[in-house]
Amino acid sequence: MKNGKVVAVKKLLSGKSSKIDDEFDSEVTLISNVHHKNLVRLLGCCSKGQERILVYEYMANNSLDKFLFGN
């Protein structure tokens, strides 16, 4: 970010299906209402045109799947 803060960005694949909109709305609603020390926070989102972007706080220690399942 311009202020030097590192964030994680998730871009949902756009398509002609309304499923993308449903997934986006569900994820924004769910993550916005859940607060836990082991979950990253949703910092912002964008749904302009075909773009569906979620901005999360950055977690520096790789991804959860590598922690759970290894390489």
CHARMM internal coordinates of N, CA and C (Angstrom, degrees):
IC EDIT
DIST 1 N 1 CA 1.4401
DIST 1 CA 1 C 1.5315
ANGL 1 N 1 CA 1 C 108.57
DIST 1 C 2 N 1.2912
ANGL 1 CA 1 C 2 N 116.50
DIHE 1 N 1 CA 1 C 2 N 166.55
DIST 2 N 2 CA 1.4618
ANGL 1 C 2 N 2 CA 120.07
DIHE 1 CA 1 C 2 N 2 CA -179.97
DIST 2 CA 2 C 1.5182
ANGL 2 N 2 CA 2 C 112.77
DIHE 1 C 2 N 2 CA 2 C -61.31
DIST 2 C 3 N 1.3418
ANGL 2 CA 2 C 3 N 116.39
DIHE 2 N 2 CA 2 C 3 N -29.82
DIST 3 N 3 CA 1.4613
ANGL 2 C 3 N 3 CA 119.86
DIHE 2 CA 2 C 3 N 3 CA -178.72
DIST 3 CA 3 C 1.5264
ANGL 3 N 3 CA 3 C 112.41
DIHE 2 C 3 N 3 CA 3 C -84.91
DIST 3 C 4 N 1.3340
ANGL 3 CA 3 C 4 N 117.91
DIHE 3 N 3 CA 3 C 4 N 4.08
DIST 4 N 4 CA 1.4511
ANGL 3 C 4 N 4 CA 122.18
DIHE 3 CA 3 C 4 N 4 CA 178.32
DIST 4 CA 4 C 1.5259
ANGL 4 N 4 CA 4 C 114.00
DIHE 3 C 4 N 4 CA 4 C 92.55
DIST 4 C 5 N 1.3047
ANGL 4 CA 4 C 5 N 117.91
DIHE 4 N 4 CA 4 C 5 N -5.70
DIST 5 N 5 CA 1.4590
ANGL 4 C 5 N 5 CA 121.48
DIHE 4 CA 4 C 5 N 5 CA -179.82
DIST 5 CA 5 C 1.5306
ANGL 5 N 5 CA 5 C 109.48
DIHE 4 C 5 N 5 CA 5 C -73.37
DIST 5 C 6 N 1.3326
ANGL 5 CA 5 C 6 N 115.99
DIHE 5 N 5 CA 5 C 6 N 134.33
DIST 6 N 6 CA 1.4590
ANGL 5 C 6 N 6 CA 121.75
DIHE 5 CA 5 C 6 N 6 CA 177.90
DIST 6 CA 6 C 1.5220
ANGL 6 N 6 CA 6 C 108.07
DIHE 5 C 6 N 6 CA 6 C -92.44
DIST 6 C 7 N 1.3372
ANGL 6 CA 6 C 7 N 116.13
DIHE 6 N 6 CA 6 C 7 N 133.65
DIST 7 N 7 CA 1.4585
ANGL 6 C 7 N 7 CA 121.46
DIHE 6 CA 6 C 7 N 7 CA -179.79
DIST 7 CA 7 C 1.5238
ANGL 7 N 7 CA 7 C 109.40
DIHE 6 C 7 N 7 CA 7 C -129.59
DIST 7 C 8 N 1.3062
ANGL 7 CA 7 C 8 N 116.12
DIHE 7 N 7 CA 7 C 8 N 164.80
DIST 8 N 8 CA 1.4642
ANGL 7 C 8 N 8 CA 122.20
DIHE 7 CA 7 C 8 N 8 CA 173.42
DIST 8 CA 8 C 1.5148
ANGL 8 N 8 CA 8 C 107.37
DIHE 7 C 8 N 8 CA 8 C -107.30
DIST 8 C 9 N 1.3317
ANGL 8 CA 8 C 9 N 116.94
DIHE 8 N 8 CA 8 C 9 N 134.61
DIST 9 N 9 CA 1.4559
ANGL 8 C 9 N 9 CA 121.79
DIHE 8 CA 8 C 9 N 9 CA -178.26
DIST 9 CA 9 C 1.5248
ANGL 9 N 9 CA 9 C 108.82
DIHE 8 C 9 N 9 CA 9 C -117.29
DIST 9 C 10 N 1.3152
ANGL 9 CA 9 C 10 N 115.78
DIHE 9 N 9 CA 9 C 10 N 129.33
DIST 10 N 10 CA 1.4689
ANGL 9 C 10 N 10 CA 121.82
DIHE 9 CA 9 C 10 N 10 CA 176.80
DIST 10 CA 10 C 1.5162
ANGL 10 N 10 CA 10 C 107.70
DIHE 9 C 10 N 10 CA 10 C -114.74
DIST 10 C 11 N 1.3228
ANGL 10 CA 10 C 11 N 116.15
DIHE 10 N 10 CA 10 C 11 N 121.33
DIST 11 N 11 CA 1.4629
ANGL 10 C 11 N 11 CA 121.00
DIHE 10 CA 10 C 11 N 11 CA 178.70
DIST 11 CA 11 C 1.5171
ANGL 11 N 11 CA 11 C 107.92
DIHE 10 C 11 N 11 CA 11 C -108.77
DIST 11 C 12 N 1.3234
ANGL 11 CA 11 C 12 N 116.09
DIHE 11 N 11 CA 11 C 12 N 119.17
DIST 12 N 12 CA 1.4501
ANGL 11 C 12 N 12 CA 120.32
DIHE 11 CA 11 C 12 N 12 CA 176.78
DIST 12 CA 12 C 1.5228
ANGL 12 N 12 CA 12 C 108.44
DIHE 11 C 12 N 12 CA 12 C -79.09
DIST 12 C 13 N 1.3024
ANGL 12 CA 12 C 13 N 116.41
DIHE 12 N 12 CA 12 C 13 N 138.51
DIST 13 N 13 CA 1.4556
ANGL 12 C 13 N 13 CA 120.81
DIHE 12 CA 12 C 13 N 13 CA -179.80
DIST 13 CA 13 C 1.5146
ANGL 13 N 13 CA 13 C 109.56
DIHE 12 C 13 N 13 CA 13 C -64.51
DIST 13 C 14 N 1.3146
ANGL 13 CA 13 C 14 N 115.35
DIHE 13 N 13 CA 13 C 14 N 132.12
DIST 14 N 14 CA 1.4551
ANGL 13 C 14 N 14 CA 119.03
DIHE 13 CA 13 C 14 N 14 CA 179.82
DIST 14 CA 14 C 1.5151
ANGL 14 N 14 CA 14 C 109.85
DIHE 13 C 14 N 14 CA 14 C -86.48
DIST 14 C 15 N 1.2866
ANGL 14 CA 14 C 15 N 115.06
DIHE 14 N 14 CA 14 C 15 N 151.81
DIST 15 N 15 CA 1.4517
ANGL 14 C 15 N 15 CA 120.41
DIHE 14 CA 14 C 15 N 15 CA 179.07
DIST 15 CA 15 C 1.5121
ANGL 15 N 15 CA 15 C 109.34
DIHE 14 C 15 N 15 CA 15 C -163.01
DIST 15 C 16 N 1.2967
ANGL 15 CA 15 C 16 N 115.62
DIHE 15 N 15 CA 15 C 16 N -175.82
DIST 16 N 16 CA 1.4529
ANGL 15 C 16 N 16 CA 119.85
DIHE 15 CA 15 C 16 N 16 CA -179.25
DIST 16 CA 16 C 1.5266
ANGL 16 N 16 CA 16 C 111.71
DIHE 15 C 16 N 16 CA 16 C -87.93
DIST 16 C 17 N 1.3158
ANGL 16 CA 16 C 17 N 116.75
DIHE 16 N 16 CA 16 C 17 N -4.21
DIST 17 N 17 CA 1.4528
ANGL 16 C 17 N 17 CA 121.28
DIHE 16 CA 16 C 17 N 17 CA -176.89
DIST 17 CA 17 C 1.5269
ANGL 17 N 17 CA 17 C 111.20
DIHE 16 C 17 N 17 CA 17 C -82.46
DIST 17 C 18 N 1.3113
ANGL 17 CA 17 C 18 N 116.06
DIHE 17 N 17 CA 17 C 18 N 143.21
DIST 18 N 18 CA 1.4686
ANGL 17 C 18 N 18 CA 119.90
DIHE 17 CA 17 C 18 N 18 CA 175.33
DIST 18 CA 18 C 1.5172
ANGL 18 N 18 CA 18 C 110.29
DIHE 17 C 18 N 18 CA 18 C -75.97
DIST 18 C 19 N 1.3417
ANGL 18 CA 18 C 19 N 117.19
DIHE 18 N 18 CA 18 C 19 N -7.34
DIST 19 N 19 CA 1.4631
ANGL 18 C 19 N 19 CA 121.54
DIHE 18 CA 18 C 19 N 19 CA 178.54
DIST 19 CA 19 C 1.5341
ANGL 19 N 19 CA 19 C 110.75
DIHE 18 C 19 N 19 CA 19 C -61.01
DIST 19 C 20 N 1.3217
ANGL 19 CA 19 C 20 N 117.19
DIHE 19 N 19 CA 19 C 20 N -35.70
DIST 20 N 20 CA 1.4631
ANGL 19 C 20 N 20 CA 121.85
DIHE 19 CA 19 C 20 N 20 CA 179.02
DIST 20 CA 20 C 1.5296
ANGL 20 N 20 CA 20 C 109.43
DIHE 19 C 20 N 20 CA 20 C -60.81
DIST 20 C 21 N 1.3315
ANGL 20 CA 20 C 21 N 116.92
DIHE 20 N 20 CA 20 C 21 N -45.55
DIST 21 N 21 CA 1.4645
ANGL 20 C 21 N 21 CA 120.46
DIHE 20 CA 20 C 21 N 21 CA 179.22
DIST 21 CA 21 C 1.5221
ANGL 21 N 21 CA 21 C 110.82
DIHE 20 C 21 N 21 CA 21 C -62.84
DIST 21 C 22 N 1.3229
ANGL 21 CA 21 C 22 N 116.88
DIHE 21 N 21 CA 21 C 22 N -41.56
DIST 22 N 22 CA 1.4633
ANGL 21 C 22 N 22 CA 120.96
DIHE 21 CA 21 C 22 N 22 CA 179.26
DIST 22 CA 22 C 1.5238
ANGL 22 N 22 CA 22 C 111.35
DIHE 21 C 22 N 22 CA 22 C -63.95
DIST 22 C 23 N 1.3422
ANGL 22 CA 22 C 23 N 117.15
DIHE 22 N 22 CA 22 C 23 N -43.82
DIST 23 N 23 CA 1.4612
ANGL 22 C 23 N 23 CA 121.50
DIHE 22 CA 22 C 23 N 23 CA 178.60
DIST 23 CA 23 C 1.5253
ANGL 23 N 23 CA 23 C 110.85
DIHE 22 C 23 N 23 CA 23 C -63.18
DIST 23 C 24 N 1.3185
ANGL 23 CA 23 C 24 N 115.59
DIHE 23 N 23 CA 23 C 24 N -43.25
DIST 24 N 24 CA 1.4683
ANGL 23 C 24 N 24 CA 120.77
DIHE 23 CA 23 C 24 N 24 CA -179.71
DIST 24 CA 24 C 1.5235
ANGL 24 N 24 CA 24 C 110.46
DIHE 23 C 24 N 24 CA 24 C -62.94
DIST 24 C 25 N 1.3226
ANGL 24 CA 24 C 25 N 116.74
DIHE 24 N 24 CA 24 C 25 N -50.14
DIST 25 N 25 CA 1.4668
ANGL 24 C 25 N 25 CA 120.71
DIHE 24 CA 24 C 25 N 25 CA 179.85
DIST 25 CA 25 C 1.5236
ANGL 25 N 25 CA 25 C 111.42
DIHE 24 C 25 N 25 CA 25 C -60.38
DIST 25 C 26 N 1.3276
ANGL 25 CA 25 C 26 N 117.26
DIHE 25 N 25 CA 25 C 26 N -41.44
DIST 26 N 26 CA 1.4642
ANGL 25 C 26 N 26 CA 121.54
DIHE 25 CA 25 C 26 N 26 CA -179.87
DIST 26 CA 26 C 1.5215
ANGL 26 N 26 CA 26 C 111.31
DIHE 25 C 26 N 26 CA 26 C -63.98
DIST 26 C 27 N 1.3249
ANGL 26 CA 26 C 27 N 116.37
DIHE 26 N 26 CA 26 C 27 N -44.88
DIST 27 N 27 CA 1.4643
ANGL 26 C 27 N 27 CA 120.01
DIHE 26 CA 26 C 27 N 27 CA -178.41
DIST 27 CA 27 C 1.5253
ANGL 27 N 27 CA 27 C 111.16
DIHE 26 C 27 N 27 CA 27 C -66.44
DIST 27 C 28 N 1.3284
ANGL 27 CA 27 C 28 N 117.31
DIHE 27 N 27 CA 27 C 28 N -43.26
DIST 28 N 28 CA 1.4662
ANGL 27 C 28 N 28 CA 120.30
DIHE 27 CA 27 C 28 N 28 CA 178.79
DIST 28 CA 28 C 1.5279
ANGL 28 N 28 CA 28 C 110.31
DIHE 27 C 28 N 28 CA 28 C -62.07
DIST 28 C 29 N 1.3286
ANGL 28 CA 28 C 29 N 116.94
DIHE 28 N 28 CA 28 C 29 N -45.69
DIST 29 N 29 CA 1.4673
ANGL 28 C 29 N 29 CA 120.71
DIHE 28 CA 28 C 29 N 29 CA -179.45
DIST 29 CA 29 C 1.5219
ANGL 29 N 29 CA 29 C 111.22
DIHE 28 C 29 N 29 CA 29 C -63.49
DIST 29 C 30 N 1.3200
ANGL 29 CA 29 C 30 N 116.66
DIHE 29 N 29 CA 29 C 30 N -46.50
DIST 30 N 30 CA 1.4605
ANGL 29 C 30 N 30 CA 120.93
DIHE 29 CA 29 C 30 N 30 CA -176.88
DIST 30 CA 30 C 1.5215
ANGL 30 N 30 CA 30 C 111.76
DIHE 29 C 30 N 30 CA 30 C -65.14
DIST 30 C 31 N 1.3174
ANGL 30 CA 30 C 31 N 117.52
DIHE 30 N 30 CA 30 C 31 N -53.56
DIST 31 N 31 CA 1.4646
ANGL 30 C 31 N 31 CA 120.61
DIHE 30 CA 30 C 31 N 31 CA -174.57
DIST 31 CA 31 C 1.5298
ANGL 31 N 31 CA 31 C 111.81
DIHE 30 C 31 N 31 CA 31 C -70.57
DIST 31 C 32 N 1.3158
ANGL 31 CA 31 C 32 N 117.28
DIHE 31 N 31 CA 31 C 32 N -25.32
DIST 32 N 32 CA 1.4665
ANGL 31 C 32 N 32 CA 120.25
DIHE 31 CA 31 C 32 N 32 CA 177.65
DIST 32 CA 32 C 1.5239
ANGL 32 N 32 CA 32 C 111.87
DIHE 31 C 32 N 32 CA 32 C -71.55
DIST 32 C 33 N 1.3323
ANGL 32 CA 32 C 33 N 116.61
DIHE 32 N 32 CA 32 C 33 N -28.29
DIST 33 N 33 CA 1.4639
ANGL 32 C 33 N 33 CA 120.73
DIHE 32 CA 32 C 33 N 33 CA -175.79
DIST 33 CA 33 C 1.5204
ANGL 33 N 33 CA 33 C 114.13
DIHE 32 C 33 N 33 CA 33 C -98.84
DIST 33 C 34 N 1.3320
ANGL 33 CA 33 C 34 N 117.76
DIHE 33 N 33 CA 33 C 34 N -5.52
DIST 34 N 34 CA 1.4569
ANGL 33 C 34 N 34 CA 121.21
DIHE 33 CA 33 C 34 N 34 CA -178.76
DIST 34 CA 34 C 1.5199
ANGL 34 N 34 CA 34 C 108.96
DIHE 33 C 34 N 34 CA 34 C -108.26
DIST 34 C 35 N 1.3097
ANGL 34 CA 34 C 35 N 116.23
DIHE 34 N 34 CA 34 C 35 N 125.29
DIST 35 N 35 CA 1.4643
ANGL 34 C 35 N 35 CA 121.00
DIHE 34 CA 34 C 35 N 35 CA 178.17
DIST 35 CA 35 C 1.5186
ANGL 35 N 35 CA 35 C 108.23
DIHE 34 C 35 N 35 CA 35 C -127.36
DIST 35 C 36 N 1.3298
ANGL 35 CA 35 C 36 N 116.23
DIHE 35 N 35 CA 35 C 36 N 119.56
DIST 36 N 36 CA 1.4559
ANGL 35 C 36 N 36 CA 121.76
DIHE 35 CA 35 C 36 N 36 CA -179.12
DIST 36 CA 36 C 1.5209
ANGL 36 N 36 CA 36 C 107.87
DIHE 35 C 36 N 36 CA 36 C -150.10
DIST 36 C 37 N 1.3189
ANGL 36 CA 36 C 37 N 116.93
DIHE 36 N 36 CA 36 C 37 N 147.89
DIST 37 N 37 CA 1.4667
ANGL 36 C 37 N 37 CA 120.48
DIHE 36 CA 36 C 37 N 37 CA -176.85
DIST 37 CA 37 C 1.5293
ANGL 37 N 37 CA 37 C 112.84
DIHE 36 C 37 N 37 CA 37 C -64.23
DIST 37 C 38 N 1.3319
ANGL 37 CA 37 C 38 N 118.07
DIHE 37 N 37 CA 37 C 38 N -21.69
DIST 38 N 38 CA 1.4613
ANGL 37 C 38 N 38 CA 121.10
DIHE 37 CA 37 C 38 N 38 CA -179.07
DIST 38 CA 38 C 1.5265
ANGL 38 N 38 CA 38 C 113.71
DIHE 37 C 38 N 38 CA 38 C -97.11
DIST 38 C 39 N 1.3085
ANGL 38 CA 38 C 39 N 117.94
DIHE 38 N 38 CA 38 C 39 N 6.37
DIST 39 N 39 CA 1.4586
ANGL 38 C 39 N 39 CA 121.89
DIHE 38 CA 38 C 39 N 39 CA 178.39
DIST 39 CA 39 C 1.5155
ANGL 39 N 39 CA 39 C 110.63
DIHE 38 C 39 N 39 CA 39 C -115.78
DIST 39 C 40 N 1.3233
ANGL 39 CA 39 C 40 N 116.10
DIHE 39 N 39 CA 39 C 40 N 142.20
DIST 40 N 40 CA 1.4635
ANGL 39 C 40 N 40 CA 119.43
DIHE 39 CA 39 C 40 N 40 CA 175.79
DIST 40 CA 40 C 1.5293
ANGL 40 N 40 CA 40 C 108.93
DIHE 39 C 40 N 40 CA 40 C -75.12
DIST 40 C 41 N 1.3185
ANGL 40 CA 40 C 41 N 115.16
DIHE 40 N 40 CA 40 C 41 N 152.98
DIST 41 N 41 CA 1.4693
ANGL 40 C 41 N 41 CA 120.84
DIHE 40 CA 40 C 41 N 41 CA 179.73
DIST 41 CA 41 C 1.5201
ANGL 41 N 41 CA 41 C 110.58
DIHE 40 C 41 N 41 CA 41 C -90.54
DIST 41 C 42 N 1.3083
ANGL 41 CA 41 C 42 N 114.44
DIHE 41 N 41 CA 41 C 42 N 145.50
DIST 42 N 42 CA 1.4578
ANGL 41 C 42 N 42 CA 120.73
DIHE 41 CA 41 C 42 N 42 CA 172.59
DIST 42 CA 42 C 1.5223
ANGL 42 N 42 CA 42 C 107.30
DIHE 41 C 42 N 42 CA 42 C -82.88
DIST 42 C 43 N 1.3337
ANGL 42 CA 42 C 43 N 116.99
DIHE 42 N 42 CA 42 C 43 N 120.75
DIST 43 N 43 CA 1.4592
ANGL 42 C 43 N 43 CA 121.33
DIHE 42 CA 42 C 43 N 43 CA -177.16
DIST 43 CA 43 C 1.5249
ANGL 43 N 43 CA 43 C 112.51
DIHE 42 C 43 N 43 CA 43 C -94.13
DIST 43 C 44 N 1.3308
ANGL 43 CA 43 C 44 N 116.53
DIHE 43 N 43 CA 43 C 44 N -27.38
DIST 44 N 44 CA 1.4533
ANGL 43 C 44 N 44 CA 119.56
DIHE 43 CA 43 C 44 N 44 CA -179.69
DIST 44 CA 44 C 1.5157
ANGL 44 N 44 CA 44 C 111.27
DIHE 43 C 44 N 44 CA 44 C -176.48
DIST 44 C 45 N 1.3208
ANGL 44 CA 44 C 45 N 114.81
DIHE 44 N 44 CA 44 C 45 N 171.19
DIST 45 N 45 CA 1.4624
ANGL 44 C 45 N 45 CA 119.77
DIHE 44 CA 44 C 45 N 45 CA 179.27
DIST 45 CA 45 C 1.5215
ANGL 45 N 45 CA 45 C 109.40
DIHE 44 C 45 N 45 CA 45 C -152.95
DIST 45 C 46 N 1.3369
ANGL 45 CA 45 C 46 N 114.59
DIHE 45 N 45 CA 45 C 46 N 163.81
DIST 46 N 46 CA 1.4542
ANGL 45 C 46 N 46 CA 121.11
DIHE 45 CA 45 C 46 N 46 CA 178.60
DIST 46 CA 46 C 1.5146
ANGL 46 N 46 CA 46 C 108.66
DIHE 45 C 46 N 46 CA 46 C -143.77
DIST 46 C 47 N 1.3230
ANGL 46 CA 46 C 47 N 116.25
DIHE 46 N 46 CA 46 C 47 N 133.61
DIST 47 N 47 CA 1.4658
ANGL 46 C 47 N 47 CA 119.94
DIHE 46 CA 46 C 47 N 47 CA 176.49
DIST 47 CA 47 C 1.5206
ANGL 47 N 47 CA 47 C 109.73
DIHE 46 C 47 N 47 CA 47 C -135.82
DIST 47 C 48 N 1.3092
ANGL 47 CA 47 C 48 N 115.10
DIHE 47 N 47 CA 47 C 48 N 55.16
DIST 48 N 48 CA 1.4685
ANGL 47 C 48 N 48 CA 120.97
DIHE 47 CA 47 C 48 N 48 CA -178.31
DIST 48 CA 48 C 1.5281
ANGL 48 N 48 CA 48 C 109.49
DIHE 47 C 48 N 48 CA 48 C -94.08
DIST 48 C 49 N 1.3123
ANGL 48 CA 48 C 49 N 116.53
DIHE 48 N 48 CA 48 C 49 N 125.76
DIST 49 N 49 CA 1.4608
ANGL 48 C 49 N 49 CA 120.44
DIHE 48 CA 48 C 49 N 49 CA -179.32
DIST 49 CA 49 C 1.5138
ANGL 49 N 49 CA 49 C 110.37
DIHE 48 C 49 N 49 CA 49 C 60.89
DIST 49 C 50 N 1.3301
ANGL 49 CA 49 C 50 N 116.91
DIHE 49 N 49 CA 49 C 50 N -126.69
DIST 50 N 50 CA 1.4643
ANGL 49 C 50 N 50 CA 121.79
DIHE 49 CA 49 C 50 N 50 CA 178.43
DIST 50 CA 50 C 1.5281
ANGL 50 N 50 CA 50 C 112.73
DIHE 49 C 50 N 50 CA 50 C -90.03
DIST 50 C 51 N 1.3358
ANGL 50 CA 50 C 51 N 117.73
DIHE 50 N 50 CA 50 C 51 N -6.48
DIST 51 N 51 CA 1.4579
ANGL 50 C 51 N 51 CA 121.93
DIHE 50 CA 50 C 51 N 51 CA -178.05
DIST 51 CA 51 C 1.5274
ANGL 51 N 51 CA 51 C 111.01
DIHE 50 C 51 N 51 CA 51 C -75.06
DIST 51 C 52 N 1.3181
ANGL 51 CA 51 C 52 N 116.71
DIHE 51 N 51 CA 51 C 52 N 132.47
DIST 52 N 52 CA 1.4624
ANGL 51 C 52 N 52 CA 123.65
DIHE 51 CA 51 C 52 N 52 CA 173.74
DIST 52 CA 52 C 1.5255
ANGL 52 N 52 CA 52 C 106.21
DIHE 51 C 52 N 52 CA 52 C -132.07
DIST 52 C 53 N 1.3264
ANGL 52 CA 52 C 53 N 116.60
DIHE 52 N 52 CA 52 C 53 N 100.81
DIST 53 N 53 CA 1.4580
ANGL 52 C 53 N 53 CA 121.67
DIHE 52 CA 52 C 53 N 53 CA -174.00
DIST 53 CA 53 C 1.5238
ANGL 53 N 53 CA 53 C 109.91
DIHE 52 C 53 N 53 CA 53 C -124.97
DIST 53 C 54 N 1.3289
ANGL 53 CA 53 C 54 N 115.37
DIHE 53 N 53 CA 53 C 54 N 135.18
DIST 54 N 54 CA 1.4566
ANGL 53 C 54 N 54 CA 122.21
DIHE 53 CA 53 C 54 N 54 CA 176.13
DIST 54 CA 54 C 1.5249
ANGL 54 N 54 CA 54 C 107.96
DIHE 53 C 54 N 54 CA 54 C -117.84
DIST 54 C 55 N 1.3193
ANGL 54 CA 54 C 55 N 117.45
DIHE 54 N 54 CA 54 C 55 N 136.29
DIST 55 N 55 CA 1.4576
ANGL 54 C 55 N 55 CA 122.14
DIHE 54 CA 54 C 55 N 55 CA 179.85
DIST 55 CA 55 C 1.5243
ANGL 55 N 55 CA 55 C 107.95
DIHE 54 C 55 N 55 CA 55 C -116.33
DIST 55 C 56 N 1.3335
ANGL 55 CA 55 C 56 N 114.97
DIHE 55 N 55 CA 55 C 56 N 119.20
DIST 56 N 56 CA 1.4638
ANGL 55 C 56 N 56 CA 122.17
DIHE 55 CA 55 C 56 N 56 CA -177.67
DIST 56 CA 56 C 1.5204
ANGL 56 N 56 CA 56 C 110.29
DIHE 55 C 56 N 56 CA 56 C -113.35
DIST 56 C 57 N 1.3345
ANGL 56 CA 56 C 57 N 116.52
DIHE 56 N 56 CA 56 C 57 N 159.92
DIST 57 N 57 CA 1.4476
ANGL 56 C 57 N 57 CA 118.33
DIHE 56 CA 56 C 57 N 57 CA 170.23
DIST 57 CA 57 C 1.5237
ANGL 57 N 57 CA 57 C 107.37
DIHE 56 C 57 N 57 CA 57 C -66.93
DIST 57 C 58 N 1.3148
ANGL 57 CA 57 C 58 N 116.59
DIHE 57 N 57 CA 57 C 58 N 149.30
DIST 58 N 58 CA 1.4600
ANGL 57 C 58 N 58 CA 122.24
DIHE 57 CA 57 C 58 N 58 CA -173.91
DIST 58 CA 58 C 1.5206
ANGL 58 N 58 CA 58 C 110.52
DIHE 57 C 58 N 58 CA 58 C -84.35
DIST 58 C 59 N 1.3308
ANGL 58 CA 58 C 59 N 116.46
DIHE 58 N 58 CA 58 C 59 N 137.09
DIST 59 N 59 CA 1.4576
ANGL 58 C 59 N 59 CA 122.42
DIHE 58 CA 58 C 59 N 59 CA 175.51
DIST 59 CA 59 C 1.5235
ANGL 59 N 59 CA 59 C 107.25
DIHE 58 C 59 N 59 CA 59 C -114.04
DIST 59 C 60 N 1.3079
ANGL 59 CA 59 C 60 N 117.65
DIHE 59 N 59 CA 59 C 60 N 116.53
DIST 60 N 60 CA 1.4630
ANGL 59 C 60 N 60 CA 122.49
DIHE 59 CA 59 C 60 N 60 CA -167.80
DIST 60 CA 60 C 1.5290
ANGL 60 N 60 CA 60 C 115.71
DIHE 59 C 60 N 60 CA 60 C -79.33
DIST 60 C 61 N 1.2838
ANGL 60 CA 60 C 61 N 120.23
DIHE 60 N 60 CA 60 C 61 N -12.13
DIST 61 N 61 CA 1.4643
ANGL 60 C 61 N 61 CA 120.96
DIHE 60 CA 60 C 61 N 61 CA -171.87
DIST 61 CA 61 C 1.5166
ANGL 61 N 61 CA 61 C 114.08
DIHE 60 C 61 N 61 CA 61 C -97.67
DIST 61 C 62 N 1.3130
ANGL 61 CA 61 C 62 N 118.21
DIHE 61 N 61 CA 61 C 62 N 58.14
DIST 62 N 62 CA 1.4615
ANGL 61 C 62 N 62 CA 124.05
DIHE 61 CA 61 C 62 N 62 CA 179.75
DIST 62 CA 62 C 1.5156
ANGL 62 N 62 CA 62 C 111.61
DIHE 61 C 62 N 62 CA 62 C 62.83
DIST 62 C 63 N 1.3224
ANGL 62 CA 62 C 63 N 116.42
DIHE 62 N 62 CA 62 C 63 N -159.47
DIST 63 N 63 CA 1.4573
ANGL 62 C 63 N 63 CA 120.11
DIHE 62 CA 62 C 63 N 63 CA -177.80
DIST 63 CA 63 C 1.5263
ANGL 63 N 63 CA 63 C 109.99
DIHE 62 C 63 N 63 CA 63 C -108.91
DIST 63 C 64 N 1.3148
ANGL 63 CA 63 C 64 N 115.71
DIHE 63 N 63 CA 63 C 64 N 158.65
DIST 64 N 64 CA 1.4513
ANGL 63 C 64 N 64 CA 121.44
DIHE 63 CA 63 C 64 N 64 CA -177.29
DIST 64 CA 64 C 1.5171
ANGL 64 N 64 CA 64 C 111.88
DIHE 63 C 64 N 64 CA 64 C -63.32
DIST 64 C 65 N 1.3279
ANGL 64 CA 64 C 65 N 118.12
DIHE 64 N 64 CA 64 C 65 N -35.29
DIST 65 N 65 CA 1.4588
ANGL 64 C 65 N 65 CA 119.55
DIHE 64 CA 64 C 65 N 65 CA -178.96
DIST 65 CA 65 C 1.5189
ANGL 65 N 65 CA 65 C 111.91
DIHE 64 C 65 N 65 CA 65 C -62.87
DIST 65 C 66 N 1.3342
ANGL 65 CA 65 C 66 N 118.14
DIHE 65 N 65 CA 65 C 66 N -35.87
DIST 66 N 66 CA 1.4648
ANGL 65 C 66 N 66 CA 120.49
DIHE 65 CA 65 C 66 N 66 CA 177.24
DIST 66 CA 66 C 1.5220
ANGL 66 N 66 CA 66 C 110.83
DIHE 65 C 66 N 66 CA 66 C -69.15
DIST 66 C 67 N 1.3031
ANGL 66 CA 66 C 67 N 117.47
DIHE 66 N 66 CA 66 C 67 N -35.28
DIST 67 N 67 CA 1.4651
ANGL 66 C 67 N 67 CA 121.96
DIHE 66 CA 66 C 67 N 67 CA 177.61
DIST 67 CA 67 C 1.5305
ANGL 67 N 67 CA 67 C 109.83
DIHE 66 C 67 N 67 CA 67 C -66.68
DIST 67 C 68 N 1.3196
ANGL 67 CA 67 C 68 N 116.82
DIHE 67 N 67 CA 67 C 68 N -42.22
DIST 68 N 68 CA 1.4672
ANGL 67 C 68 N 68 CA 120.78
DIHE 67 CA 67 C 68 N 68 CA -177.26
DIST 68 CA 68 C 1.5272
ANGL 68 N 68 CA 68 C 113.48
DIHE 67 C 68 N 68 CA 68 C -78.19
DIST 68 C 69 N 1.3511
ANGL 68 CA 68 C 69 N 116.47
DIHE 68 N 68 CA 68 C 69 N -41.45
DIST 69 N 69 CA 1.4589
ANGL 68 C 69 N 69 CA 119.79
DIHE 68 CA 68 C 69 N 69 CA -171.26
DIST 69 CA 69 C 1.5390
ANGL 69 N 69 CA 69 C 114.40
DIHE 68 C 69 N 69 CA 69 C -113.48
DIST 69 C 70 N 1.3199
ANGL 69 CA 69 C 70 N 118.44
DIHE 69 N 69 CA 69 C 70 N -5.85
DIST 70 N 70 CA 1.4611
ANGL 69 C 70 N 70 CA 121.57
DIHE 69 CA 69 C 70 N 70 CA -178.19
DIST 70 CA 70 C 1.5212
ANGL 70 N 70 CA 70 C 110.64
DIHE 69 C 70 N 70 CA 70 C 78.34
DIST 70 C 71 N 1.3335
ANGL 70 CA 70 C 71 N 115.38
DIHE 70 N 70 CA 70 C 71 N -171.85
DIST 71 N 71 CA 1.4710
ANGL 70 C 71 N 71 CA 119.60
DIHE 70 CA 70 C 71 N 71 CA -178.71
DIST 71 CA 71 C 1.5101
ANGL 71 N 71 CA 71 C 109.64
DIHE 70 C 71 N 71 CA 71 C -77.13
END
COOR INIT
IC SEED 1 N 1 CA 1 C
IC BUILD
